[in-house]
Structure formats: structure tokens, C-alpha cells
Amino acid sequence: MGSGFGVKCNTCNASWEGTLGIGMLYAPDRINEALSDPKGTTNLIRSKSIKNEIANILNHHGLLTEYEHSSYICSSCNWIYDRFFVNILTFSKEGNYTPKYKCTKCKKPLIRVDMEIKENGVKLFDGVGNRIPWHCPKCKGTHLVEDNDSRMNGLCWD
């Protein structure tokens, strides 16, 4: 079951929200079929070039091994996003494929992160468990907290 998140800067109240995980409609055969057709992923992936890359790999030499809605952070300006993560095993010299998302604000690469949301604040971690420091892109505050007013908090979706 998927969930929602809502977080905000504790200094200026700038907020971000999104979805995480997968639901029952995300059966492997349905996702594989949707991702194999660039027109079938309109709700999952916004970037036309990434849609086409994924479809090309799956249709020619790839095996979808992992997928979910994930949280991302901009490597430069720290804007927070949710994007659809996929990992595709390719049968070529390139190895695994994962989408390379870019920030809509500054065009720098996004980093996939894990969010730990607790009463005393929100912490961000990279894929190997290293803590990622965060500062607000609007006011440079450094304390990210759960946004209790967000419509996404407590959301469970299928």
C-alpha cells in the first residue's frame, strides 16, 4: 500500500508533499505493460524523454526489477519532489537503468532519498543510509518537519 507525505520548513513554512510506495493496481505485468508504451505512463512519469528511454529499454533488452513512487531532492537547490522510480536490468554493457530526473527549478540532477519522519523532525538519507543535510531553498532554514496541515499526511492509497 502506498502512502503520502507532507513536509515543511520549520522557519518559513515552505511545504512539499507527494506519494510514496506502490498500490494494488501496480502489479508487475500492468506496470511493465504501461512502461513499455510511452503513452501509457502519463500519470507515472512526466518527462517525455524518460518515458521513451524506458519504453525502448523494456521493448528491446530490459527487465523491470523494481518500481515505486519515491522522494527525491535537488542536488543543488534542495527542492523536494516525488517521482516514479524504476530499476531496469539491461542485457547490455550499460548495466542497470534508473531515470535521471532533473529539478524543475534549476535543472540540476535529483537524488533519490529516504525520508524518516518523526515528531522531532524529518531526516533525509541517501540509498546507503548516509544522512543528507537539507536547507530550505526559500529561506535557508535547516529544520524540516512534518506538515500536520498537509492533505497527504496519513494518506494510504491503493
Chimera marker file (.cmm) of the C-alpha trace (Angstrom):
<marker_set name="trace">
<marker id="1" x="0.000" y="0.000" z="0.000" r="1" g="1" b="0" radius="0.5"/>
<marker id="2" x="1.252" y="3.463" z="-0.868" r="1" g="1" b="0" radius="0.5"/>
<marker id="3" x="1.368" y="6.439" z="1.451" r="1" g="1" b="0" radius="0.5"/>
<marker id="4" x="1.554" y="10.199" z="1.287" r="1" g="1" b="0" radius="0.5"/>
<marker id="5" x="3.927" y="12.697" z="2.828" r="1" g="1" b="0" radius="0.5"/>
<marker id="6" x="3.757" y="16.364" z="3.707" r="1" g="1" b="0" radius="0.5"/>
<marker id="7" x="6.810" y="18.214" z="5.000" r="1" g="1" b="0" radius="0.5"/>
<marker id="8" x="7.660" y="21.871" z="5.566" r="1" g="1" b="0" radius="0.5"/>
<marker id="9" x="10.450" y="24.199" z="6.596" r="1" g="1" b="0" radius="0.5"/>
<marker id="10" x="10.139" y="24.949" z="10.291" r="1" g="1" b="0" radius="0.5"/>
<marker id="11" x="11.352" y="28.523" z="9.687" r="1" g="1" b="0" radius="0.5"/>
<marker id="12" x="9.302" y="29.857" z="6.756" r="1" g="1" b="0" radius="0.5"/>
<marker id="13" x="6.648" y="27.107" z="6.365" r="1" g="1" b="0" radius="0.5"/>
<marker id="14" x="7.531" y="26.408" z="2.705" r="1" g="1" b="0" radius="0.5"/>
<marker id="15" x="5.961" y="22.989" z="2.086" r="1" g="1" b="0" radius="0.5"/>
<marker id="16" x="6.245" y="19.939" z="-0.136" r="1" g="1" b="0" radius="0.5"/>
<marker id="17" x="4.039" y="16.871" z="-0.472" r="1" g="1" b="0" radius="0.5"/>
<marker id="18" x="3.875" y="13.713" z="-2.508" r="1" g="1" b="0" radius="0.5"/>
<marker id="19" x="3.245" y="9.990" z="-2.690" r="1" g="1" b="0" radius="0.5"/>
<marker id="20" x="5.454" y="7.048" z="-1.800" r="1" g="1" b="0" radius="0.5"/>
<marker id="21" x="5.344" y="3.302" z="-2.485" r="1" g="1" b="0" radius="0.5"/>
<marker id="22" x="3.007" y="1.292" z="-4.668" r="1" g="1" b="0" radius="0.5"/>
<marker id="23" x="-0.599" y="0.134" z="-4.574" r="1" g="1" b="0" radius="0.5"/>
<marker id="24" x="-2.505" y="-2.983" z="-5.614" r="1" g="1" b="0" radius="0.5"/>
<marker id="25" x="-3.004" y="-1.655" z="-9.151" r="1" g="1" b="0" radius="0.5"/>
<marker id="26" x="0.766" y="-1.731" z="-9.581" r="1" g="1" b="0" radius="0.5"/>
<marker id="27" x="1.020" y="-5.427" z="-10.411" r="1" g="1" b="0" radius="0.5"/>
<marker id="28" x="4.281" y="-6.198" z="-12.255" r="1" g="1" b="0" radius="0.5"/>
<marker id="29" x="2.595" y="-7.161" z="-15.534" r="1" g="1" b="0" radius="0.5"/>
<marker id="30" x="0.454" y="-3.994" z="-15.558" r="1" g="1" b="0" radius="0.5"/>
<marker id="31" x="3.401" y="-1.708" z="-14.776" r="1" g="1" b="0" radius="0.5"/>
<marker id="32" x="5.621" y="-3.439" z="-17.328" r="1" g="1" b="0" radius="0.5"/>
<marker id="33" x="2.899" y="-3.018" z="-19.962" r="1" g="1" b="0" radius="0.5"/>
<marker id="34" x="2.335" y="0.651" z="-19.070" r="1" g="1" b="0" radius="0.5"/>
<marker id="35" x="6.057" y="1.472" z="-19.050" r="1" g="1" b="0" radius="0.5"/>
<marker id="36" x="6.608" y="-0.345" z="-22.362" r="1" g="1" b="0" radius="0.5"/>
<marker id="37" x="4.284" y="2.148" z="-24.050" r="1" g="1" b="0" radius="0.5"/>
<marker id="38" x="5.411" y="5.788" z="-23.678" r="1" g="1" b="0" radius="0.5"/>
<marker id="39" x="1.779" y="6.884" z="-23.975" r="1" g="1" b="0" radius="0.5"/>
<marker id="40" x="0.780" y="4.536" z="-21.131" r="1" g="1" b="0" radius="0.5"/>
<marker id="41" x="2.846" y="6.250" z="-18.454" r="1" g="1" b="0" radius="0.5"/>
<marker id="42" x="1.243" y="9.672" z="-18.475" r="1" g="1" b="0" radius="0.5"/>
<marker id="43" x="0.368" y="9.549" z="-14.763" r="1" g="1" b="0" radius="0.5"/>
<marker id="44" x="3.598" y="7.902" z="-13.625" r="1" g="1" b="0" radius="0.5"/>
<marker id="45" x="6.364" y="9.780" z="-15.439" r="1" g="1" b="0" radius="0.5"/>
<marker id="46" x="6.161" y="13.351" z="-16.721" r="1" g="1" b="0" radius="0.5"/>
<marker id="47" x="9.306" y="13.548" z="-18.838" r="1" g="1" b="0" radius="0.5"/>
<marker id="48" x="8.719" y="12.523" z="-22.440" r="1" g="1" b="0" radius="0.5"/>
<marker id="49" x="12.391" y="11.634" z="-22.962" r="1" g="1" b="0" radius="0.5"/>
<marker id="50" x="12.451" y="9.395" z="-19.859" r="1" g="1" b="0" radius="0.5"/>
<marker id="51" x="9.210" y="7.710" z="-20.951" r="1" g="1" b="0" radius="0.5"/>
<marker id="52" x="10.778" y="6.979" z="-24.331" r="1" g="1" b="0" radius="0.5"/>
<marker id="53" x="14.052" y="5.704" z="-22.800" r="1" g="1" b="0" radius="0.5"/>
<marker id="54" x="12.195" y="3.319" z="-20.504" r="1" g="1" b="0" radius="0.5"/>
<marker id="55" x="9.924" y="2.016" z="-23.276" r="1" g="1" b="0" radius="0.5"/>
<marker id="56" x="12.887" y="1.488" z="-25.595" r="1" g="1" b="0" radius="0.5"/>
<marker id="57" x="14.861" y="-0.462" z="-22.992" r="1" g="1" b="0" radius="0.5"/>
<marker id="58" x="11.904" y="-2.624" z="-21.926" r="1" g="1" b="0" radius="0.5"/>
<marker id="59" x="10.891" y="-3.333" z="-25.520" r="1" g="1" b="0" radius="0.5"/>
<marker id="60" x="14.383" y="-4.350" z="-26.617" r="1" g="1" b="0" radius="0.5"/>
<marker id="61" x="16.590" y="-5.616" z="-23.855" r="1" g="1" b="0" radius="0.5"/>
<marker id="62" x="15.417" y="-4.910" z="-20.327" r="1" g="1" b="0" radius="0.5"/>
<marker id="63" x="13.756" y="-6.491" z="-17.326" r="1" g="1" b="0" radius="0.5"/>
<marker id="64" x="11.889" y="-4.331" z="-14.823" r="1" g="1" b="0" radius="0.5"/>
<marker id="65" x="13.178" y="-5.293" z="-11.358" r="1" g="1" b="0" radius="0.5"/>
<marker id="66" x="11.963" y="-2.513" z="-9.039" r="1" g="1" b="0" radius="0.5"/>
<marker id="67" x="9.488" y="0.367" z="-9.124" r="1" g="1" b="0" radius="0.5"/>
<marker id="68" x="7.735" y="2.735" z="-6.720" r="1" g="1" b="0" radius="0.5"/>
<marker id="69" x="6.859" y="6.339" z="-6.041" r="1" g="1" b="0" radius="0.5"/>
<marker id="70" x="9.882" y="7.799" z="-4.216" r="1" g="1" b="0" radius="0.5"/>
<marker id="71" x="11.055" y="11.062" z="-2.711" r="1" g="1" b="0" radius="0.5"/>
<marker id="72" x="13.849" y="12.999" z="-4.383" r="1" g="1" b="0" radius="0.5"/>
<marker id="73" x="15.815" y="16.127" z="-3.517" r="1" g="1" b="0" radius="0.5"/>
<marker id="74" x="17.595" y="18.529" z="-5.844" r="1" g="1" b="0" radius="0.5"/>
<marker id="75" x="21.368" y="18.184" z="-5.577" r="1" g="1" b="0" radius="0.5"/>
<marker id="76" x="21.741" y="21.953" z="-5.829" r="1" g="1" b="0" radius="0.5"/>
<marker id="77" x="18.747" y="23.942" z="-4.559" r="1" g="1" b="0" radius="0.5"/>
<marker id="78" x="17.270" y="21.287" z="-2.174" r="1" g="1" b="0" radius="0.5"/>
<marker id="79" x="13.747" y="21.409" z="-3.630" r="1" g="1" b="0" radius="0.5"/>
<marker id="80" x="11.856" y="18.229" z="-2.667" r="1" g="1" b="0" radius="0.5"/>
<marker id="81" x="9.990" y="16.106" z="-5.241" r="1" g="1" b="0" radius="0.5"/>
<marker id="82" x="8.192" y="12.821" z="-5.618" r="1" g="1" b="0" radius="0.5"/>
<marker id="83" x="8.967" y="10.881" z="-8.783" r="1" g="1" b="0" radius="0.5"/>
<marker id="84" x="8.328" y="7.369" z="-10.069" r="1" g="1" b="0" radius="0.5"/>
<marker id="85" x="11.465" y="5.288" z="-9.529" r="1" g="1" b="0" radius="0.5"/>
<marker id="86" x="12.230" y="2.306" z="-11.758" r="1" g="1" b="0" radius="0.5"/>
<marker id="87" x="15.202" y="-0.002" z="-11.907" r="1" g="1" b="0" radius="0.5"/>
<marker id="88" x="15.602" y="-1.958" z="-15.121" r="1" g="1" b="0" radius="0.5"/>
<marker id="89" x="18.138" y="-4.716" z="-15.608" r="1" g="1" b="0" radius="0.5"/>
<marker id="90" x="19.556" y="-4.221" z="-19.082" r="1" g="1" b="0" radius="0.5"/>
<marker id="91" x="21.200" y="-7.005" z="-21.011" r="1" g="1" b="0" radius="0.5"/>
<marker id="92" x="23.865" y="-4.726" z="-22.401" r="1" g="1" b="0" radius="0.5"/>
<marker id="93" x="27.135" y="-3.223" z="-21.257" r="1" g="1" b="0" radius="0.5"/>
<marker id="94" x="25.364" y="-0.259" z="-19.628" r="1" g="1" b="0" radius="0.5"/>
<marker id="95" x="24.104" y="-2.356" z="-16.694" r="1" g="1" b="0" radius="0.5"/>
<marker id="96" x="21.038" y="-1.224" z="-14.754" r="1" g="1" b="0" radius="0.5"/>
<marker id="97" x="18.947" y="1.740" z="-15.846" r="1" g="1" b="0" radius="0.5"/>
<marker id="98" x="17.309" y="4.217" z="-13.483" r="1" g="1" b="0" radius="0.5"/>
<marker id="99" x="15.780" y="7.514" z="-14.637" r="1" g="1" b="0" radius="0.5"/>
<marker id="100" x="17.898" y="10.640" z="-14.288" r="1" g="1" b="0" radius="0.5"/>
<marker id="101" x="15.359" y="13.226" z="-13.144" r="1" g="1" b="0" radius="0.5"/>
<marker id="102" x="16.171" y="16.945" z="-13.090" r="1" g="1" b="0" radius="0.5"/>
<marker id="103" x="14.961" y="19.753" z="-10.867" r="1" g="1" b="0" radius="0.5"/>
<marker id="104" x="12.233" y="21.829" z="-12.492" r="1" g="1" b="0" radius="0.5"/>
<marker id="105" x="13.635" y="24.938" z="-10.775" r="1" g="1" b="0" radius="0.5"/>
<marker id="106" x="17.390" y="24.825" z="-11.529" r="1" g="1" b="0" radius="0.5"/>
<marker id="107" x="17.716" y="21.827" z="-13.907" r="1" g="1" b="0" radius="0.5"/>
<marker id="108" x="20.312" y="20.077" z="-11.703" r="1" g="1" b="0" radius="0.5"/>
<marker id="109" x="20.108" y="16.298" z="-11.014" r="1" g="1" b="0" radius="0.5"/>
<marker id="110" x="17.685" y="14.943" z="-8.430" r="1" g="1" b="0" radius="0.5"/>
<marker id="111" x="18.882" y="12.470" z="-5.802" r="1" g="1" b="0" radius="0.5"/>
<marker id="112" x="16.582" y="9.692" z="-4.621" r="1" g="1" b="0" radius="0.5"/>
<marker id="113" x="16.215" y="9.874" z="-0.839" r="1" g="1" b="0" radius="0.5"/>
<marker id="114" x="14.563" y="8.026" z="2.009" r="1" g="1" b="0" radius="0.5"/>
<marker id="115" x="12.568" y="10.195" z="4.404" r="1" g="1" b="0" radius="0.5"/>
<marker id="116" x="12.444" y="9.490" z="8.108" r="1" g="1" b="0" radius="0.5"/>
<marker id="117" x="9.511" y="11.456" z="9.503" r="1" g="1" b="0" radius="0.5"/>
<marker id="118" x="9.410" y="11.713" z="13.307" r="1" g="1" b="0" radius="0.5"/>
<marker id="119" x="7.975" y="14.133" z="15.862" r="1" g="1" b="0" radius="0.5"/>
<marker id="120" x="11.282" y="15.936" z="16.289" r="1" g="1" b="0" radius="0.5"/>
<marker id="121" x="11.805" y="16.470" z="12.561" r="1" g="1" b="0" radius="0.5"/>
<marker id="122" x="12.394" y="14.939" z="9.166" r="1" g="1" b="0" radius="0.5"/>
<marker id="123" x="15.716" y="13.428" z="8.140" r="1" g="1" b="0" radius="0.5"/>
<marker id="124" x="16.793" y="12.582" z="4.607" r="1" g="1" b="0" radius="0.5"/>
<marker id="125" x="19.092" y="9.665" z="3.723" r="1" g="1" b="0" radius="0.5"/>
<marker id="126" x="20.721" y="8.502" z="0.507" r="1" g="1" b="0" radius="0.5"/>
<marker id="127" x="20.424" y="4.929" z="-0.766" r="1" g="1" b="0" radius="0.5"/>
<marker id="128" x="23.172" y="3.607" z="1.513" r="1" g="1" b="0" radius="0.5"/>
<marker id="129" x="21.994" y="5.241" z="4.726" r="1" g="1" b="0" radius="0.5"/>
<marker id="130" x="24.117" y="8.407" z="4.776" r="1" g="1" b="0" radius="0.5"/>
<marker id="131" x="22.288" y="11.429" z="6.123" r="1" g="1" b="0" radius="0.5"/>
<marker id="132" x="21.797" y="14.216" z="3.588" r="1" g="1" b="0" radius="0.5"/>
<marker id="133" x="21.899" y="17.737" z="5.015" r="1" g="1" b="0" radius="0.5"/>
<marker id="134" x="18.983" y="19.922" z="3.967" r="1" g="1" b="0" radius="0.5"/>
<marker id="135" x="18.428" y="23.655" z="3.831" r="1" g="1" b="0" radius="0.5"/>
<marker id="136" x="15.278" y="25.391" z="2.695" r="1" g="1" b="0" radius="0.5"/>
<marker id="137" x="15.505" y="26.683" z="-0.884" r="1" g="1" b="0" radius="0.5"/>
<marker id="138" x="13.454" y="29.734" z="0.143" r="1" g="1" b="0" radius="0.5"/>
<marker id="139" x="14.901" y="30.909" z="3.489" r="1" g="1" b="0" radius="0.5"/>
<marker id="140" x="17.945" y="28.626" z="4.052" r="1" g="1" b="0" radius="0.5"/>
<marker id="141" x="16.404" y="27.257" z="7.267" r="1" g="1" b="0" radius="0.5"/>
<marker id="142" x="17.790" y="23.854" z="8.222" r="1" g="1" b="0" radius="0.5"/>
<marker id="143" x="14.931" y="22.157" z="10.084" r="1" g="1" b="0" radius="0.5"/>
<marker id="144" x="12.466" y="20.114" z="8.022" r="1" g="1" b="0" radius="0.5"/>
<marker id="145" x="9.354" y="18.930" z="9.890" r="1" g="1" b="0" radius="0.5"/>
<marker id="146" x="6.160" y="17.028" z="9.174" r="1" g="1" b="0" radius="0.5"/>
<marker id="147" x="3.426" y="19.308" z="7.833" r="1" g="1" b="0" radius="0.5"/>
<marker id="148" x="0.449" y="18.397" z="10.025" r="1" g="1" b="0" radius="0.5"/>
<marker id="149" x="-1.840" y="20.500" z="7.816" r="1" g="1" b="0" radius="0.5"/>
<marker id="150" x="-0.938" y="18.634" z="4.628" r="1" g="1" b="0" radius="0.5"/>
<marker id="151" x="-3.746" y="16.727" z="2.947" r="1" g="1" b="0" radius="0.5"/>
<marker id="152" x="-1.198" y="13.995" z="2.168" r="1" g="1" b="0" radius="0.5"/>
<marker id="153" x="-0.274" y="13.112" z="5.772" r="1" g="1" b="0" radius="0.5"/>
<marker id="154" x="-1.757" y="9.819" z="6.817" r="1" g="1" b="0" radius="0.5"/>
<marker id="155" x="-2.860" y="9.097" z="3.254" r="1" g="1" b="0" radius="0.5"/>
<marker id="156" x="-2.924" y="5.408" z="2.426" r="1" g="1" b="0" radius="0.5"/>
<marker id="157" x="-3.716" y="4.630" z="-1.186" r="1" g="1" b="0" radius="0.5"/>
<marker id="158" x="-4.046" y="1.553" z="-3.318" r="1" g="1" b="0" radius="0.5"/>
<link id1="1" id2="2" r="1" g="1" b="0" radius="0.2"/>
<link id1="2" id2="3" r="1" g="1" b="0" radius="0.2"/>
<link id1="3" id2="4" r="1" g="1" b="0" radius="0.2"/>
<link id1="4" id2="5" r="1" g="1" b="0" radius="0.2"/>
<link id1="5" id2="6" r="1" g="1" b="0" radius="0.2"/>
<link id1="6" id2="7" r="1" g="1" b="0" radius="0.2"/>
<link id1="7" id2="8" r="1" g="1" b="0" radius="0.2"/>
<link id1="8" id2="9" r="1" g="1" b="0" radius="0.2"/>
<link id1="9" id2="10" r="1" g="1" b="0" radius="0.2"/>
<link id1="10" id2="11" r="1" g="1" b="0" radius="0.2"/>
<link id1="11" id2="12" r="1" g="1" b="0" radius="0.2"/>
<link id1="12" id2="13" r="1" g="1" b="0" radius="0.2"/>
<link id1="13" id2="14" r="1" g="1" b="0" radius="0.2"/>
<link id1="14" id2="15" r="1" g="1" b="0" radius="0.2"/>
<link id1="15" id2="16" r="1" g="1" b="0" radius="0.2"/>
<link id1="16" id2="17" r="1" g="1" b="0" radius="0.2"/>
<link id1="17" id2="18" r="1" g="1" b="0" radius="0.2"/>
<link id1="18" id2="19" r="1" g="1" b="0" radius="0.2"/>
<link id1="19" id2="20" r="1" g="1" b="0" radius="0.2"/>
<link id1="20" id2="21" r="1" g="1" b="0" radius="0.2"/>
<link id1="21" id2="22" r="1" g="1" b="0" radius="0.2"/>
<link id1="22" id2="23" r="1" g="1" b="0" radius="0.2"/>
<link id1="23" id2="24" r="1" g="1" b="0" radius="0.2"/>
<link id1="24" id2="25" r="1" g="1" b="0" radius="0.2"/>
<link id1="25" id2="26" r="1" g="1" b="0" radius="0.2"/>
<link id1="26" id2="27" r="1" g="1" b="0" radius="0.2"/>
<link id1="27" id2="28" r="1" g="1" b="0" radius="0.2"/>
<link id1="28" id2="29" r="1" g="1" b="0" radius="0.2"/>
<link id1="29" id2="30" r="1" g="1" b="0" radius="0.2"/>
<link id1="30" id2="31" r="1" g="1" b="0" radius="0.2"/>
<link id1="31" id2="32" r="1" g="1" b="0" radius="0.2"/>
<link id1="32" id2="33" r="1" g="1" b="0" radius="0.2"/>
<link id1="33" id2="34" r="1" g="1" b="0" radius="0.2"/>
<link id1="34" id2="35" r="1" g="1" b="0" radius="0.2"/>
<link id1="35" id2="36" r="1" g="1" b="0" radius="0.2"/>
<link id1="36" id2="37" r="1" g="1" b="0" radius="0.2"/>
<link id1="37" id2="38" r="1" g="1" b="0" radius="0.2"/>
<link id1="38" id2="39" r="1" g="1" b="0" radius="0.2"/>
<link id1="39" id2="40" r="1" g="1" b="0" radius="0.2"/>
<link id1="40" id2="41" r="1" g="1" b="0" radius="0.2"/>
<link id1="41" id2="42" r="1" g="1" b="0" radius="0.2"/>
<link id1="42" id2="43" r="1" g="1" b="0" radius="0.2"/>
<link id1="43" id2="44" r="1" g="1" b="0" radius="0.2"/>
<link id1="44" id2="45" r="1" g="1" b="0" radius="0.2"/>
<link id1="45" id2="46" r="1" g="1" b="0" radius="0.2"/>
<link id1="46" id2="47" r="1" g="1" b="0" radius="0.2"/>
<link id1="47" id2="48" r="1" g="1" b="0" radius="0.2"/>
<link id1="48" id2="49" r="1" g="1" b="0" radius="0.2"/>
<link id1="49" id2="50" r="1" g="1" b="0" radius="0.2"/>
<link id1="50" id2="51" r="1" g="1" b="0" radius="0.2"/>
<link id1="51" id2="52" r="1" g="1" b="0" radius="0.2"/>
<link id1="52" id2="53" r="1" g="1" b="0" radius="0.2"/>
<link id1="53" id2="54" r="1" g="1" b="0" radius="0.2"/>
<link id1="54" id2="55" r="1" g="1" b="0" radius="0.2"/>
<link id1="55" id2="56" r="1" g="1" b="0" radius="0.2"/>
<link id1="56" id2="57" r="1" g="1" b="0" radius="0.2"/>
<link id1="57" id2="58" r="1" g="1" b="0" radius="0.2"/>
<link id1="58" id2="59" r="1" g="1" b="0" radius="0.2"/>
<link id1="59" id2="60" r="1" g="1" b="0" radius="0.2"/>
<link id1="60" id2="61" r="1" g="1" b="0" radius="0.2"/>
<link id1="61" id2="62" r="1" g="1" b="0" radius="0.2"/>
<link id1="62" id2="63" r="1" g="1" b="0" radius="0.2"/>
<link id1="63" id2="64" r="1" g="1" b="0" radius="0.2"/>
<link id1="64" id2="65" r="1" g="1" b="0" radius="0.2"/>
<link id1="65" id2="66" r="1" g="1" b="0" radius="0.2"/>
<link id1="66" id2="67" r="1" g="1" b="0" radius="0.2"/>
<link id1="67" id2="68" r="1" g="1" b="0" radius="0.2"/>
<link id1="68" id2="69" r="1" g="1" b="0" radius="0.2"/>
<link id1="69" id2="70" r="1" g="1" b="0" radius="0.2"/>
<link id1="70" id2="71" r="1" g="1" b="0" radius="0.2"/>
<link id1="71" id2="72" r="1" g="1" b="0" radius="0.2"/>
<link id1="72" id2="73" r="1" g="1" b="0" radius="0.2"/>
<link id1="73" id2="74" r="1" g="1" b="0" radius="0.2"/>
<link id1="74" id2="75" r="1" g="1" b="0" radius="0.2"/>
<link id1="75" id2="76" r="1" g="1" b="0" radius="0.2"/>
<link id1="76" id2="77" r="1" g="1" b="0" radius="0.2"/>
<link id1="77" id2="78" r="1" g="1" b="0" radius="0.2"/>
<link id1="78" id2="79" r="1" g="1" b="0" radius="0.2"/>
<link id1="79" id2="80" r="1" g="1" b="0" radius="0.2"/>
<link id1="80" id2="81" r="1" g="1" b="0" radius="0.2"/>
<link id1="81" id2="82" r="1" g="1" b="0" radius="0.2"/>
<link id1="82" id2="83" r="1" g="1" b="0" radius="0.2"/>
<link id1="83" id2="84" r="1" g="1" b="0" radius="0.2"/>
<link id1="84" id2="85" r="1" g="1" b="0" radius="0.2"/>
<link id1="85" id2="86" r="1" g="1" b="0" radius="0.2"/>
<link id1="86" id2="87" r="1" g="1" b="0" radius="0.2"/>
<link id1="87" id2="88" r="1" g="1" b="0" radius="0.2"/>
<link id1="88" id2="89" r="1" g="1" b="0" radius="0.2"/>
<link id1="89" id2="90" r="1" g="1" b="0" radius="0.2"/>
<link id1="90" id2="91" r="1" g="1" b="0" radius="0.2"/>
<link id1="91" id2="92" r="1" g="1" b="0" radius="0.2"/>
<link id1="92" id2="93" r="1" g="1" b="0" radius="0.2"/>
<link id1="93" id2="94" r="1" g="1" b="0" radius="0.2"/>
<link id1="94" id2="95" r="1" g="1" b="0" radius="0.2"/>
<link id1="95" id2="96" r="1" g="1" b="0" radius="0.2"/>
<link id1="96" id2="97" r="1" g="1" b="0" radius="0.2"/>
<link id1="97" id2="98" r="1" g="1" b="0" radius="0.2"/>
<link id1="98" id2="99" r="1" g="1" b="0" radius="0.2"/>
<link id1="99" id2="100" r="1" g="1" b="0" radius="0.2"/>
<link id1="100" id2="101" r="1" g="1" b="0" radius="0.2"/>
<link id1="101" id2="102" r="1" g="1" b="0" radius="0.2"/>
<link id1="102" id2="103" r="1" g="1" b="0" radius="0.2"/>
<link id1="103" id2="104" r="1" g="1" b="0" radius="0.2"/>
<link id1="104" id2="105" r="1" g="1" b="0" radius="0.2"/>
<link id1="105" id2="106" r="1" g="1" b="0" radius="0.2"/>
<link id1="106" id2="107" r="1" g="1" b="0" radius="0.2"/>
<link id1="107" id2="108" r="1" g="1" b="0" radius="0.2"/>
<link id1="108" id2="109" r="1" g="1" b="0" radius="0.2"/>
<link id1="109" id2="110" r="1" g="1" b="0" radius="0.2"/>
<link id1="110" id2="111" r="1" g="1" b="0" radius="0.2"/>
<link id1="111" id2="112" r="1" g="1" b="0" radius="0.2"/>
<link id1="112" id2="113" r="1" g="1" b="0" radius="0.2"/>
<link id1="113" id2="114" r="1" g="1" b="0" radius="0.2"/>
<link id1="114" id2="115" r="1" g="1" b="0" radius="0.2"/>
<link id1="115" id2="116" r="1" g="1" b="0" radius="0.2"/>
<link id1="116" id2="117" r="1" g="1" b="0" radius="0.2"/>
<link id1="117" id2="118" r="1" g="1" b="0" radius="0.2"/>
<link id1="118" id2="119" r="1" g="1" b="0" radius="0.2"/>
<link id1="119" id2="120" r="1" g="1" b="0" radius="0.2"/>
<link id1="120" id2="121" r="1" g="1" b="0" radius="0.2"/>
<link id1="121" id2="122" r="1" g="1" b="0" radius="0.2"/>
<link id1="122" id2="123" r="1" g="1" b="0" radius="0.2"/>
<link id1="123" id2="124" r="1" g="1" b="0" radius="0.2"/>
<link id1="124" id2="125" r="1" g="1" b="0" radius="0.2"/>
<link id1="125" id2="126" r="1" g="1" b="0" radius="0.2"/>
<link id1="126" id2="127" r="1" g="1" b="0" radius="0.2"/>
<link id1="127" id2="128" r="1" g="1" b="0" radius="0.2"/>
<link id1="128" id2="129" r="1" g="1" b="0" radius="0.2"/>
<link id1="129" id2="130" r="1" g="1" b="0" radius="0.2"/>
<link id1="130" id2="131" r="1" g="1" b="0" radius="0.2"/>
<link id1="131" id2="132" r="1" g="1" b="0" radius="0.2"/>
<link id1="132" id2="133" r="1" g="1" b="0" radius="0.2"/>
<link id1="133" id2="134" r="1" g="1" b="0" radius="0.2"/>
<link id1="134" id2="135" r="1" g="1" b="0" radius="0.2"/>
<link id1="135" id2="136" r="1" g="1" b="0" radius="0.2"/>
<link id1="136" id2="137" r="1" g="1" b="0" radius="0.2"/>
<link id1="137" id2="138" r="1" g="1" b="0" radius="0.2"/>
<link id1="138" id2="139" r="1" g="1" b="0" radius="0.2"/>
<link id1="139" id2="140" r="1" g="1" b="0" radius="0.2"/>
<link id1="140" id2="141" r="1" g="1" b="0" radius="0.2"/>
<link id1="141" id2="142" r="1" g="1" b="0" radius="0.2"/>
<link id1="142" id2="143" r="1" g="1" b="0" radius="0.2"/>
<link id1="143" id2="144" r="1" g="1" b="0" radius="0.2"/>
<link id1="144" id2="145" r="1" g="1" b="0" radius="0.2"/>
<link id1="145" id2="146" r="1" g="1" b="0" radius="0.2"/>
<link id1="146" id2="147" r="1" g="1" b="0" radius="0.2"/>
<link id1="147" id2="148" r="1" g="1" b="0" radius="0.2"/>
<link id1="148" id2="149" r="1" g="1" b="0" radius="0.2"/>
<link id1="149" id2="150" r="1" g="1" b="0" radius="0.2"/>
<link id1="150" id2="151" r="1" g="1" b="0" radius="0.2"/>
<link id1="151" id2="152" r="1" g="1" b="0" radius="0.2"/>
<link id1="152" id2="153" r="1" g="1" b="0" radius="0.2"/>
<link id1="153" id2="154" r="1" g="1" b="0" radius="0.2"/>
<link id1="154" id2="155" r="1" g="1" b="0" radius="0.2"/>
<link id1="155" id2="156" r="1" g="1" b="0" radius="0.2"/>
<link id1="156" id2="157" r="1" g="1" b="0" radius="0.2"/>
<link id1="157" id2="158" r="1" g="1" b="0" radius="0.2"/>
</marker_set>
